[in-house]
Every structure is written in structure tokens, then in C-alpha cells.
């Protein structure tokens, strides 16, 4: 009787362990193993999880302070830099909903000294963040990403997934062997 009870408890424990264990997460539908790297003006094909898009970074230029701009950090840095923007074109190939790329992508401006400027939220009429809120598959949107550049100048634009930090694509401005900007 004691052995039967022990066998029953062991069996129930095994059933509960397999029945209540979390399922392994499904692999993403498609992901490029290596993030594409190109130069300014190159159109790079980006695939990650459940979306695919062709993305082009056209330039990185200084700009006037856009509407809704807020300054970063210490006031002493404001005199050494200012707002810069990168005009970007995104052609959405596939996405589960029209706003997927607005929540699944961000752009950082990276310096040769490993500073990374995070994209600023602005009220600018040409803000890429706003344009991507309604970008269903098949659409092409143009917009700009703004950074507060206060130390070294941007030499690379990196597209990231903000939730995972996954490197999705990179555009190089500065070429190795040439003088730093």
C-alpha cells in the first residue's frame, strides 16, 4: 500500500511537472543571421522577428532645434553641440500591423569614441517615429531621426530593436583610413 501511494505521488508529480512547465518560446519567423552593413545612401534589407523592410539613411546633418525638443544633461554640453538629424526612408515589406516598425526599431548615432546618441522624441512634422505609426506593408515613409550630438560627431548610424538590443543594420559615414570628422 505504501509503495502504491509513493508511485501514485511520483506519477502525479511527473504529470504536473510536464503539464505546468512553460512552453519553449517559438523561434522567430525569420531573422537575418548577420545584420547588413552599408554606407550612407545604401538601401539595406532588414528582417527581424515578424517584420521586413528596406531602409535607407540618406545623410546626417546639423539642424535647427525641432518642436518638442528637450536638452540632455548638463547645460555646459549645450554649447558644444546641438541637434542633428538623419533623413531616413523605410519601405515596409511585411509587418503584422501598421505600427510594428515604430515599436520594434530605433536608430542610434555612434561616434568613433563609442558614444551612442539615442534618438530623441520630438514633435517635428518630419519625425520618423510618427511616420512609422501608420506604415502598413507595401507603404513607404520618409522621416527624420533627431539626436543631441554634444561630443564626437556621428560616424555610424545603427538600427536596433529597443526591446532586445539586437543590431538590425548599420550605415557607415566615416571610412577607416580617412581622417576622423
Residue frames as a rotation matrix with the C-alpha (Angstrom) as fourth column:
UNK 1
0.564 0.826 0.000 0.00
0.826 -0.564 0.000 0.00
0.000 0.000 -1.000 0.00
UNK 2
0.469 -0.476 -0.744 2.80
0.144 -0.790 0.596 2.39
-0.871 -0.387 -0.302 0.88
UNK 3
-0.626 -0.736 0.258 4.61
0.338 0.041 0.940 1.62
-0.702 0.676 0.223 -2.37
UNK 4
-0.164 0.659 0.734 1.43
0.980 0.027 0.195 2.17
0.109 0.752 -0.651 -4.40
UNK 5
0.788 0.441 -0.429 0.91
0.531 -0.840 0.111 5.54
-0.312 -0.316 -0.896 -2.71
UNK 6
0.036 -0.870 -0.492 4.54
0.041 -0.491 0.870 6.56
-0.998 -0.052 0.018 -3.39
UNK 7
-0.679 -0.255 0.689 4.21
0.639 0.258 0.725 5.50
-0.363 0.932 -0.012 -7.05
UNK 8
0.289 0.874 0.391 0.99
0.951 -0.310 -0.010 7.48
0.112 0.375 -0.920 -7.40
UNK 9
0.717 -0.090 -0.691 2.54
0.231 -0.905 0.357 10.63
-0.657 -0.415 -0.629 -5.89
UNK 10
-0.392 -0.918 -0.057 5.60
0.141 -0.122 0.983 10.27
-0.909 0.377 0.177 -8.13
UNK 11
-0.462 0.296 0.836 3.34
0.883 0.244 0.402 9.85
-0.086 0.923 -0.374 -11.17
UNK 12
0.659 0.751 -0.041 1.23
0.751 -0.660 -0.033 12.89
-0.052 -0.009 -0.999 -10.27
UNK 13
0.369 -0.617 -0.695 4.39
0.091 -0.720 0.688 14.93
-0.925 -0.317 -0.209 -9.70
UNK 14
-0.662 -0.637 0.396 5.71
0.412 0.133 0.902 13.98
-0.627 0.760 0.174 -13.14
UNK 15
-0.068 0.728 0.682 2.39
0.987 -0.050 0.152 14.81
0.145 0.684 -0.715 -14.82
UNK 16
0.799 0.368 -0.475 2.23
0.489 -0.858 0.158 18.18
-0.349 -0.359 -0.866 -13.04
UNK 17
-0.031 -0.903 -0.429 5.85
0.149 -0.428 0.891 18.98
-0.988 -0.037 0.148 -13.92
UNK 18
-0.780 -0.257 0.571 5.29
0.564 0.108 0.819 18.37
-0.272 0.960 0.060 -17.63
UNK 19
0.063 0.923 0.380 1.82
0.976 -0.136 0.169 19.89
0.207 0.360 -0.910 -17.67
UNK 20
0.840 0.307 -0.447 2.71
0.457 -0.844 0.279 23.12
-0.291 -0.439 -0.850 -15.88
UNK 21
-0.181 -0.975 -0.126 6.17
0.641 -0.214 0.737 23.70
-0.746 0.053 0.664 -17.32
UNK 22
0.312 0.275 -0.909 6.35
-0.379 -0.841 -0.385 26.79
-0.871 0.465 -0.158 -19.54
UNK 23
0.802 0.016 0.597 6.47
0.504 0.518 -0.691 26.05
-0.320 0.855 0.408 -23.25
UNK 24
-0.349 -0.937 -0.033 9.68
0.668 -0.273 0.692 26.85
-0.658 0.219 0.721 -25.09
UNK 25
0.188 0.423 -0.886 9.24
-0.266 -0.847 -0.461 30.09
-0.946 0.322 -0.047 -26.98
UNK 26
0.735 0.143 0.662 8.77
0.554 0.436 -0.709 29.71
-0.390 0.889 0.241 -30.68
UNK 27
-0.409 -0.911 0.051 11.68
0.718 -0.287 0.634 30.72
-0.563 0.296 0.772 -32.87
UNK 28
-0.175 0.329 -0.928 11.21
-0.355 -0.900 -0.253 33.99
-0.918 0.285 0.274 -34.77
UNK 29
0.784 0.562 0.264 9.63
0.053 0.363 -0.930 33.60
-0.618 0.744 0.255 -38.19
UNK 30
0.569 -0.684 0.457 12.73
0.725 0.155 -0.672 34.91
0.389 0.713 0.583 -39.91
UNK 31
0.847 -0.427 -0.317 15.84
-0.122 -0.735 0.667 36.76
-0.518 -0.526 -0.675 -38.82
UNK 32
0.692 -0.706 -0.147 18.97
-0.215 -0.007 -0.977 37.59
0.689 0.708 -0.156 -40.74
UNK 33
0.660 -0.513 -0.548 21.94
0.740 0.571 0.357 35.93
0.130 -0.641 0.756 -39.07
UNK 34
-0.468 -0.841 -0.271 24.18
0.836 -0.521 0.172 38.90
-0.285 -0.146 0.947 -39.85
UNK 35
0.470 0.625 -0.623 22.94
0.408 -0.780 -0.474 42.48
-0.782 -0.032 -0.622 -39.80
UNK 36
0.479 -0.284 0.830 23.55
0.841 -0.123 -0.527 44.26
0.252 0.951 0.180 -43.11
UNK 37
0.152 -0.523 -0.839 26.20
0.430 -0.729 0.532 46.99
-0.890 -0.441 0.113 -43.17
UNK 38
0.300 -0.039 0.953 26.43
0.935 -0.187 -0.302 49.69
0.191 0.981 -0.019 -45.83
UNK 39
-0.817 -0.561 -0.133 27.25
0.571 -0.819 -0.053 53.33
-0.079 -0.119 0.990 -46.44
UNK 40
-0.349 0.692 -0.632 25.01
-0.051 -0.687 -0.724 56.40
-0.936 -0.221 0.275 -46.37
UNK 41
-0.196 0.383 -0.903 22.56
-0.932 -0.359 0.050 56.24
-0.305 0.851 0.427 -49.24
UNK 42
-0.877 -0.121 -0.465 22.59
-0.287 0.908 0.306 52.44
0.385 0.402 -0.831 -49.43
UNK 43
0.210 0.960 0.183 19.25
-0.916 0.128 0.381 50.66
0.343 -0.248 0.906 -49.12
UNK 44
-0.853 -0.521 0.035 19.63
-0.481 0.759 -0.439 47.78
0.202 -0.391 -0.898 -46.67
UNK 45
0.066 0.863 -0.501 17.14
-0.329 0.493 0.806 44.91
0.942 0.111 0.316 -46.35
UNK 46
-0.749 -0.248 0.615 16.26
-0.641 0.038 -0.766 44.41
0.166 -0.968 -0.188 -42.67
UNK 47
0.163 0.775 -0.610 14.44
-0.226 0.631 0.742 41.30
0.960 0.017 0.278 -41.42
UNK 48
-0.895 -0.390 0.216 13.74
-0.295 0.153 -0.943 40.66
0.334 -0.908 -0.252 -37.76
UNK 49
-0.760 0.595 0.262 11.15
-0.028 0.374 -0.927 38.57
-0.649 -0.712 -0.268 -35.95
UNK 50
-0.081 0.855 0.512 7.87
0.754 0.389 -0.530 39.39
-0.652 0.343 -0.676 -37.69
UNK 51
0.792 0.361 -0.492 8.76
-0.028 -0.784 -0.620 42.30
-0.610 0.505 -0.611 -39.98
UNK 52
-0.119 -0.807 0.579 10.85
0.899 0.160 0.408 43.02
-0.421 0.569 0.706 -43.06
UNK 53
0.852 0.357 -0.382 11.72
0.203 -0.900 -0.386 46.41
-0.482 0.251 -0.839 -44.55
UNK 54
0.122 -0.802 0.585 14.09
0.920 -0.130 -0.370 48.16
0.373 0.583 0.722 -46.93
UNK 55
0.785 0.100 -0.612 15.70
0.469 -0.741 0.481 51.07
-0.406 -0.664 -0.628 -45.09
UNK 56
0.148 -0.731 0.667 17.85
0.780 -0.328 -0.533 53.93
0.608 0.599 0.521 -46.43
UNK 57
0.453 -0.152 -0.878 19.70
0.588 -0.690 0.422 56.51
-0.670 -0.708 -0.223 -44.31
UNK 58
0.771 -0.023 0.636 20.33
0.578 -0.392 -0.715 59.47
0.266 0.920 -0.289 -46.62
UNK 59
-0.046 -0.762 0.646 22.53
0.118 -0.646 -0.754 61.82
0.992 0.042 0.120 -44.60
UNK 60
0.304 0.099 -0.948 23.44
0.953 -0.026 0.303 63.07
0.006 -0.995 -0.102 -41.12
UNK 61
-0.291 -0.318 0.902 23.29
0.490 -0.860 -0.145 66.86
0.822 0.400 0.406 -40.86
UNK 62
-0.861 0.044 -0.507 23.05
0.434 -0.455 -0.777 69.57
-0.265 -0.889 0.373 -38.19
UNK 63
-0.247 0.863 0.440 19.62
0.648 -0.191 0.738 71.15
0.721 0.467 -0.512 -37.89
UNK 64
-0.475 0.234 0.848 17.67
-0.554 -0.828 -0.082 73.82
0.683 -0.509 0.523 -36.05
UNK 65
-0.935 0.191 0.298 16.01
-0.186 0.452 -0.873 72.85
-0.301 -0.871 -0.387 -32.78
UNK 66
-0.670 0.732 -0.123 12.83
0.157 0.301 0.941 70.95
0.726 0.611 -0.317 -33.77
UNK 67
0.001 0.755 0.655 9.49
-0.781 -0.409 0.472 71.46
0.625 -0.512 0.590 -31.98
UNK 68
0.895 0.447 -0.010 9.20
-0.319 0.655 0.685 69.48
0.312 -0.610 0.729 -28.76
UNK 69
0.159 -0.932 -0.325 12.99
0.178 0.351 -0.919 69.27
0.971 0.088 0.222 -28.31
UNK 70
0.979 -0.018 0.201 14.34
-0.200 -0.228 0.953 68.86
0.029 -0.974 -0.227 -24.78
UNK 71
0.240 -0.970 -0.038 18.02
-0.732 -0.156 -0.664 69.19
0.638 0.187 -0.747 -23.91
UNK 72
0.660 -0.137 -0.739 20.04
0.374 0.913 0.164 66.40
0.652 -0.385 0.654 -22.33
UNK 73
0.219 -0.745 -0.630 22.23
0.937 0.341 -0.076 66.54
0.272 -0.574 0.773 -19.27
UNK 74
-0.054 -0.406 -0.912 24.35
0.737 -0.633 0.238 69.42
-0.674 -0.659 0.334 -18.08
UNK 75
0.881 0.406 -0.242 23.90
0.179 -0.761 -0.623 72.90
-0.437 0.506 -0.744 -19.61
UNK 76
0.107 -0.913 -0.393 27.66
-0.480 -0.394 0.784 73.02
-0.871 0.105 -0.481 -20.30
UNK 77
-0.510 -0.283 0.813 27.21
0.449 0.718 0.531 70.44
-0.734 0.636 -0.239 -23.09
UNK 78
0.530 0.829 0.176 24.62
0.596 -0.217 -0.773 72.56
-0.602 0.515 -0.610 -24.91
UNK 79
0.620 -0.352 -0.701 27.28
-0.502 -0.865 -0.010 75.00
-0.603 0.358 -0.713 -26.09
UNK 80
-0.422 -0.901 0.099 29.39
-0.534 0.336 0.775 72.19
-0.732 0.274 -0.624 -27.58
UNK 81
-0.914 0.133 0.383 26.80
0.355 0.719 0.597 70.58
-0.196 0.682 -0.704 -29.82
UNK 82
-0.483 0.821 -0.305 23.22
-0.732 -0.569 -0.374 70.64
-0.481 0.043 0.876 -30.81
UNK 83
0.372 0.736 0.566 20.52
-0.223 0.662 -0.715 68.85
-0.901 0.139 0.410 -32.72
UNK 84
-0.746 -0.466 -0.476 21.47
-0.610 0.192 0.769 66.72
-0.266 0.864 -0.427 -35.71
UNK 85
0.333 0.891 0.308 19.10
-0.573 0.450 -0.685 64.73
-0.749 0.052 0.661 -37.87
UNK 86
-0.853 -0.480 0.205 19.25
-0.164 0.619 0.768 61.78
-0.496 0.622 -0.606 -40.22
UNK 87
0.022 0.863 -0.505 16.66
-0.962 -0.119 -0.246 61.71
-0.273 0.491 0.827 -43.03
UNK 88
-0.826 -0.247 0.507 15.52
-0.226 0.969 0.103 58.09
-0.517 -0.029 -0.855 -43.46
UNK 89
-0.108 0.785 -0.610 13.26
-0.964 0.066 0.256 56.24
0.241 0.616 0.750 -45.90
UNK 90
-0.724 -0.022 0.689 11.55
-0.331 0.887 -0.320 53.00
-0.605 -0.460 -0.650 -44.85
UNK 91
-0.226 0.659 -0.718 9.71
-0.846 0.233 0.480 50.72
0.483 0.715 0.505 -47.28
UNK 92
-0.268 0.224 0.937 7.71
-0.731 0.585 -0.350 48.20
-0.627 -0.779 0.007 -45.23
UNK 93
-0.680 -0.024 -0.733 7.65
-0.585 0.620 0.523 44.79
0.442 0.784 -0.435 -46.93
UNK 94
0.029 0.719 -0.695 5.86
0.263 0.665 0.699 42.77
0.964 -0.203 -0.169 -44.25
UNK 95
-0.914 -0.185 0.361 4.59
-0.293 -0.316 -0.902 43.50
0.281 -0.931 0.235 -40.76
UNK 96
-0.671 0.685 -0.283 1.72
0.730 0.677 -0.093 42.14
0.128 -0.269 -0.955 -38.65
UNK 97
0.455 0.817 -0.354 0.25
0.836 -0.529 -0.148 45.62
-0.308 -0.229 -0.923 -38.10
UNK 98
0.655 -0.140 0.743 0.80
0.473 -0.690 -0.547 49.20
0.590 0.710 -0.385 -39.38
UNK 99
0.766 -0.340 0.546 2.67
-0.558 -0.773 0.301 50.39
0.320 -0.535 -0.782 -36.28
UNK 100
0.918 -0.371 -0.138 5.04
0.396 0.852 0.342 47.43
-0.009 -0.369 0.930 -35.84
UNK 101
0.140 -0.946 0.294 8.19
0.764 -0.086 -0.639 49.23
0.629 0.314 0.711 -37.01
UNK 102
0.242 -0.027 0.970 7.51
-0.322 -0.945 0.054 52.22
0.915 -0.326 -0.238 -34.74
UNK 103
0.764 0.071 0.641 7.79
-0.644 0.112 0.756 50.00
-0.018 -0.991 0.132 -31.65
UNK 104
0.884 -0.379 0.274 10.35
0.338 0.922 0.188 47.49
-0.324 -0.074 0.943 -32.97
UNK 105
0.214 -0.850 0.482 13.07
0.887 -0.038 -0.461 49.82
0.410 0.526 0.745 -34.27
UNK 106
0.887 -0.083 -0.455 15.17
0.120 -0.908 0.401 52.75
-0.447 -0.410 -0.795 -33.16
UNK 107
0.594 -0.715 0.369 18.24
0.482 -0.051 -0.874 54.48
0.644 0.697 0.314 -34.56
UNK 108
0.719 -0.469 -0.512 21.39
0.373 -0.361 0.854 55.47
-0.586 -0.806 -0.085 -32.69
UNK 109
0.807 -0.577 0.127 24.12
-0.219 -0.492 -0.842 57.78
0.548 0.652 -0.524 -33.85
UNK 110
0.810 -0.562 -0.165 27.51
0.504 0.526 0.685 56.32
-0.298 -0.638 0.710 -32.88
UNK 111
0.765 -0.624 -0.156 30.83
-0.642 -0.755 -0.129 58.17
-0.038 0.199 -0.979 -32.67
UNK 112
0.359 -0.704 -0.613 34.31
-0.183 0.591 -0.785 56.73
0.915 0.394 0.083 -33.26
UNK 113
-0.655 -0.606 0.452 34.87
-0.517 -0.077 -0.853 57.02
0.551 -0.792 -0.263 -29.48
UNK 114
-0.719 0.411 -0.561 31.97
0.476 0.879 0.033 54.65
0.506 -0.243 -0.827 -28.68
UNK 115
-0.758 0.621 -0.200 29.49
-0.243 -0.553 -0.797 57.33
-0.605 -0.555 0.570 -27.64
UNK 116
-0.737 0.602 0.306 25.99
0.624 0.434 0.650 56.40
0.259 0.670 -0.695 -28.82
UNK 117
-0.873 0.485 -0.040 23.38
-0.453 -0.840 -0.298 59.13
-0.178 -0.242 0.954 -29.11
UNK 118
-0.616 0.741 0.269 19.84
0.629 0.668 -0.399 57.87
-0.475 -0.076 -0.877 -28.54
UNK 119
-0.588 0.486 0.646 17.09
0.492 -0.419 0.763 59.11
0.642 0.767 0.008 -30.83
UNK 120
-0.948 0.261 -0.179 15.11
-0.025 -0.627 -0.779 61.98
-0.316 -0.734 0.601 -29.32
UNK 121
-0.180 0.959 0.217 11.32
0.973 0.206 -0.103 62.09
-0.144 0.193 -0.971 -29.20
UNK 122
-0.921 -0.099 -0.378 10.24
0.063 -0.992 0.106 65.34
-0.385 0.074 0.920 -30.87
UNK 123
0.140 0.990 -0.031 7.10
0.319 -0.075 -0.945 66.94
-0.937 0.122 -0.326 -32.24
UNK 124
-0.631 -0.455 -0.628 8.80
-0.416 -0.486 0.769 67.66
-0.655 0.747 0.118 -35.57
UNK 125
0.399 0.868 -0.295 6.44
-0.729 0.106 -0.677 67.23
-0.556 0.485 0.675 -38.53
UNK 126
0.383 -0.317 -0.868 9.03
-0.735 0.465 -0.494 65.04
0.560 0.827 -0.055 -40.28
UNK 127
-0.192 -0.452 0.871 9.67
-0.914 0.405 0.008 62.74
-0.356 -0.795 -0.491 -37.31
UNK 128
-0.548 -0.077 -0.833 10.23
-0.535 0.798 0.278 59.14
0.643 0.598 -0.478 -38.48
UNK 129
-0.984 0.177 -0.010 8.84
0.111 0.568 -0.816 57.85
-0.139 -0.804 -0.578 -35.19
UNK 130
-0.295 0.923 -0.245 5.49
-0.405 -0.353 -0.843 59.50
-0.865 -0.150 0.479 -36.01
UNK 131
-0.125 0.216 -0.968 5.51
-0.992 0.007 0.129 58.44
0.035 0.976 0.213 -39.67
UNK 132
-0.795 -0.278 -0.539 6.02
-0.322 0.947 -0.013 54.78
0.514 0.164 -0.842 -38.71
UNK 133
-0.711 0.598 0.370 2.86
-0.336 0.173 -0.926 54.77
-0.618 -0.782 0.078 -36.57
UNK 134
0.490 0.865 0.108 0.85
-0.251 0.259 -0.933 54.20
-0.835 0.430 0.344 -39.76
UNK 135
-0.227 -0.647 -0.728 3.08
-0.957 0.010 0.289 52.21
-0.180 0.762 -0.622 -42.12
UNK 136
0.608 0.508 0.611 1.22
-0.398 0.860 -0.319 49.12
-0.687 -0.050 0.725 -43.35
UNK 137
-0.191 -0.684 0.704 3.01
0.374 0.613 0.697 46.56
-0.908 0.396 0.139 -45.54
UNK 138
0.113 0.135 0.984 3.68
0.994 -0.002 -0.114 47.97
-0.014 0.991 -0.134 -49.01
UNK 139
0.960 0.274 0.064 3.94
0.273 -0.962 0.020 51.57
0.067 -0.002 -0.998 -47.82
UNK 140
-0.110 -0.984 0.141 7.00
0.856 -0.166 -0.490 53.83
0.505 0.067 0.860 -48.00
UNK 141
0.902 0.379 -0.208 7.51
0.429 -0.734 0.526 56.50
0.047 -0.564 -0.825 -45.36
UNK 142
-0.072 -0.896 0.438 10.08
0.487 -0.415 -0.768 59.28
0.870 0.158 0.466 -45.08
UNK 143
0.942 0.334 0.010 11.10
0.161 -0.481 0.862 60.89
0.293 -0.811 -0.507 -41.83
UNK 144
0.067 -0.941 0.333 13.98
-0.304 -0.337 -0.891 62.09
0.950 -0.042 -0.309 -39.74
UNK 145
0.595 -0.055 -0.802 15.60
0.725 0.467 0.506 60.84
0.347 -0.883 0.318 -36.56
UNK 146
0.558 -0.344 0.755 16.99
-0.322 -0.929 -0.185 63.53
0.765 -0.140 -0.629 -34.23
UNK 147
0.362 -0.526 -0.770 19.96
0.855 0.517 0.048 63.29
0.372 -0.676 0.636 -31.86
UNK 148
0.970 -0.228 0.089 21.54
-0.243 -0.856 0.457 65.67
-0.028 -0.465 -0.885 -29.36
UNK 149
0.536 -0.844 -0.022 25.15
0.672 0.442 -0.594 65.50
0.512 0.304 0.804 -30.60
UNK 150
0.961 -0.107 0.256 27.30
-0.234 -0.807 0.542 67.04
0.149 -0.580 -0.801 -27.87
UNK 151
0.380 -0.894 0.237 30.66
-0.165 0.187 0.968 65.26
-0.910 -0.408 -0.077 -28.04
UNK 152
-0.733 -0.666 0.138 32.13
-0.014 0.217 0.976 63.47
-0.680 0.714 -0.168 -31.07
UNK 153
-0.249 0.629 -0.736 30.40
-0.943 -0.330 0.037 63.64
-0.219 0.704 0.675 -34.43
UNK 154
0.500 0.550 0.669 28.31
-0.355 0.835 -0.420 60.70
-0.790 -0.028 0.613 -35.63
UNK 155
-0.480 -0.703 -0.525 30.27
-0.822 0.151 0.550 58.28
-0.307 0.695 -0.650 -37.84
UNK 156
-0.940 0.248 -0.233 27.79
0.129 0.894 0.430 55.37
0.315 0.374 -0.872 -37.90
UNK 157
-0.236 0.931 0.277 24.01
-0.966 -0.256 0.038 55.10
0.107 -0.259 0.960 -37.82
UNK 158
-0.981 -0.117 -0.157 22.84
-0.088 0.980 -0.180 51.88
0.175 -0.163 -0.971 -36.17
UNK 159
-0.045 0.999 -0.027 19.31
-0.763 -0.017 0.646 50.47
0.645 0.050 0.763 -36.36
UNK 160
-0.954 -0.296 0.048 18.39
-0.236 0.641 -0.731 48.50
0.185 -0.708 -0.681 -33.24
UNK 161
0.056 0.932 -0.357 15.47
0.291 0.327 0.899 46.63
0.955 -0.154 -0.253 -31.75
UNK 162
-0.220 -0.212 0.952 14.88
-0.655 -0.691 -0.306 48.56
0.723 -0.691 0.013 -28.49
UNK 163
0.744 0.566 0.355 13.36
-0.642 0.458 0.615 45.59
0.186 -0.685 0.704 -26.64
UNK 164
0.927 -0.374 0.037 16.24
0.359 0.911 0.205 43.17
-0.110 -0.177 0.978 -27.22
UNK 165
0.430 -0.803 -0.413 19.10
-0.414 -0.582 0.700 45.45
-0.802 -0.130 -0.583 -28.26
UNK 166
0.258 -0.303 0.918 19.56
0.666 0.743 0.058 43.37
-0.700 0.596 0.393 -31.41
UNK 167
-0.423 -0.523 -0.740 21.69
-0.277 -0.703 0.655 45.08
-0.863 0.482 0.153 -34.06
UNK 168
0.459 0.749 0.477 19.49
0.282 0.386 -0.878 45.17
-0.842 0.538 -0.034 -37.18
UNK 169
0.610 -0.293 0.736 21.54
0.743 -0.110 -0.660 47.26
0.274 0.950 0.150 -39.64
UNK 170
0.260 -0.596 -0.760 24.37
0.465 -0.612 0.640 49.79
-0.846 -0.520 0.118 -39.82
UNK 171
0.820 -0.071 0.568 25.26
0.487 -0.435 -0.757 52.65
0.301 0.898 -0.322 -42.15
UNK 172
0.068 -0.897 -0.437 28.85
0.879 -0.154 0.452 53.94
-0.473 -0.415 0.777 -42.13
UNK 173
0.986 0.147 -0.079 29.65
0.106 -0.915 -0.388 57.60
-0.129 0.375 -0.918 -42.69
UNK 174
0.394 -0.918 -0.037 33.35
-0.867 -0.385 0.316 57.57
-0.304 -0.092 -0.948 -41.87
UNK 175
0.895 -0.169 -0.412 35.58
-0.094 0.832 -0.546 55.15
0.435 0.528 0.729 -43.73
UNK 176
0.722 -0.691 -0.033 38.62
0.283 0.251 0.926 53.63
-0.631 -0.678 0.377 -41.99
UNK 177
-0.084 -0.866 0.493 41.84
0.965 0.052 0.257 55.19
-0.248 0.497 0.832 -43.20
UNK 178
0.009 0.132 0.991 40.36
0.487 -0.866 0.110 58.65
0.873 0.482 -0.072 -43.67
UNK 179
-0.898 -0.367 0.243 40.71
-0.001 -0.550 -0.835 61.46
0.440 -0.750 0.494 -41.10
UNK 180
-0.432 0.755 -0.494 38.09
0.895 0.291 -0.338 61.47
-0.112 -0.588 -0.801 -38.35
UNK 181
0.127 0.564 0.816 35.40
0.565 -0.717 0.407 64.16
0.815 0.410 -0.410 -38.63
